Amino acid sequence: MIKRTGSSIDNPVNTEHYRLQFVDYGSDAYHQAAQLRYQLFYQAHHIPLDAIFNPAEGTDQHLAITTPDSHRVLAYGRLGQNSSHEFQIYQMVVRPEFQGQGLGTRILDGLTKSAIRQGATQLVLFARVTKQAFYQRSGFEPVGNIFPSTMTGVPHIKMQKHIE
C-alpha cells in the first residue's frame, strides 16, 4: 500500500498563482481532477464518466496544482505502487489554458520524489505517444511497441525510469 505523505511535499510550489499539494481521494479537488481527466481524455470518445474510475484510486496518492485558494485544480497526477520497488504514474493532466507553463513537470517531479521517498527503484507509466518527448525529458525511456489504449484507441507507449 502506498504511504500517505500529508498535504504538502518537499519544495512545495506555493506561490501567489499556484499551490502544489496531495489531495484526498473523494475530496472536491479529486473530483475536479476526475472531471478534467474525463474532459481531456475520454469525453470525445463517448465513454461514460463512471468508466474512468479505478478501484485502486482509493489507495493511491493524488497530487494536484490548484489556485492558491484551492478552489480550482489546474493540473493533476496519480501515483500507485505495483510492487515494493515499482511505482506507476497515472492520468497526468493539465488544463489546456495552463499547458506549457511547467505545471506538468512539477506534477511529474512531485510524484517521482514521493515514489523515491517510499523506496522506488523503478517508475513506469503509459504515455500517449504525443507526450512521449515530455516524459523523455524527465528521464523516462520507451519500452516495447506502441499500442492503442483499450478504452480510447489512442496510441500509447509504456515508459520507465530506473532510479539509482
Long-range contacts (C-beta under 8 A, 24 or more apart in sequence): 1-59, 1-81, 2-59, 2-60, 2-61, 2-79, 2-80, 2-81, 2-87, 2-118, 3-118, 4-61, 5-61, 5-114, 5-117, 9-63, 9-110, 9-113, 9-114, 10-113, 13-65, 13-106, 14-68, 15-68, 16-68, 17-67, 17-68, 18-65, 18-66, 18-67, 18-68, 18-74, 18-103, 19-65, 19-66, 19-67, 19-68, 19-70, 20-63, 20-64, 20-65, 20-106, 20-107, 20-110, 21-63, 21-64, 21-66, 21-70, 22-61, 22-62, 22-63, 22-64, 22-114, 23-62, 23-63, 23-64, 24-62, 25-57, 25-58, 25-59, 25-60, 25-62, 26-58, 29-62, 29-64, 29-66, 29-70, 29-73, 30-62, 30-64, 32-64, 32-72, 32-73, 33-62, 33-64, 33-73, 33-76, 33-91, 33-93, 36-73, 36-76, 36-93, 36-95, 37-76, 37-91, 37-93, 40-93, 40-96, 41-91, 41-93, 41-152, 41-154, 42-151, 42-152, 45-151, 45-152, 45-153, 47-151, 47-152, 51-151, 52-151, 54-90, 56-80, 60-90, 61-111, 61-114, 63-107, 63-110, 63-111, 63-114, 64-107, 65-103, 65-106, 65-107, 74-98, 74-103, 75-103, 75-104, 75-106, 75-107, 76-107, 77-107, 77-108, 77-110, 77-111, 78-111, 79-111, 79-114, 79-115, 81-118, 82-124, 84-119, 85-119, 85-120, 85-121, 85-122, 86-120, 86-121, 86-122, 86-123, 86-124, 87-115, 87-118, 87-120, 87-122, 87-123, 87-124, 88-123, 88-124, 88-125, 89-123, 89-124, 89-125, 90-125, 92-125, 104-134, 105-138, 108-135, 108-138, 109-138, 112-138, 112-161, 115-163, 116-163, 120-163, 121-162, 121-163, 121-164, 122-160, 122-161, 122-162, 122-163, 123-160, 123-161, 123-163, 124-158, 124-159, 124-160, 124-161, 125-158, 125-159, 125-160, 126-156, 126-157, 126-158, 126-159, 127-156, 127-157, 127-159, 128-154, 128-155, 128-156, 129-155, 129-156, 129-157, 132-157, 132-159, 135-159
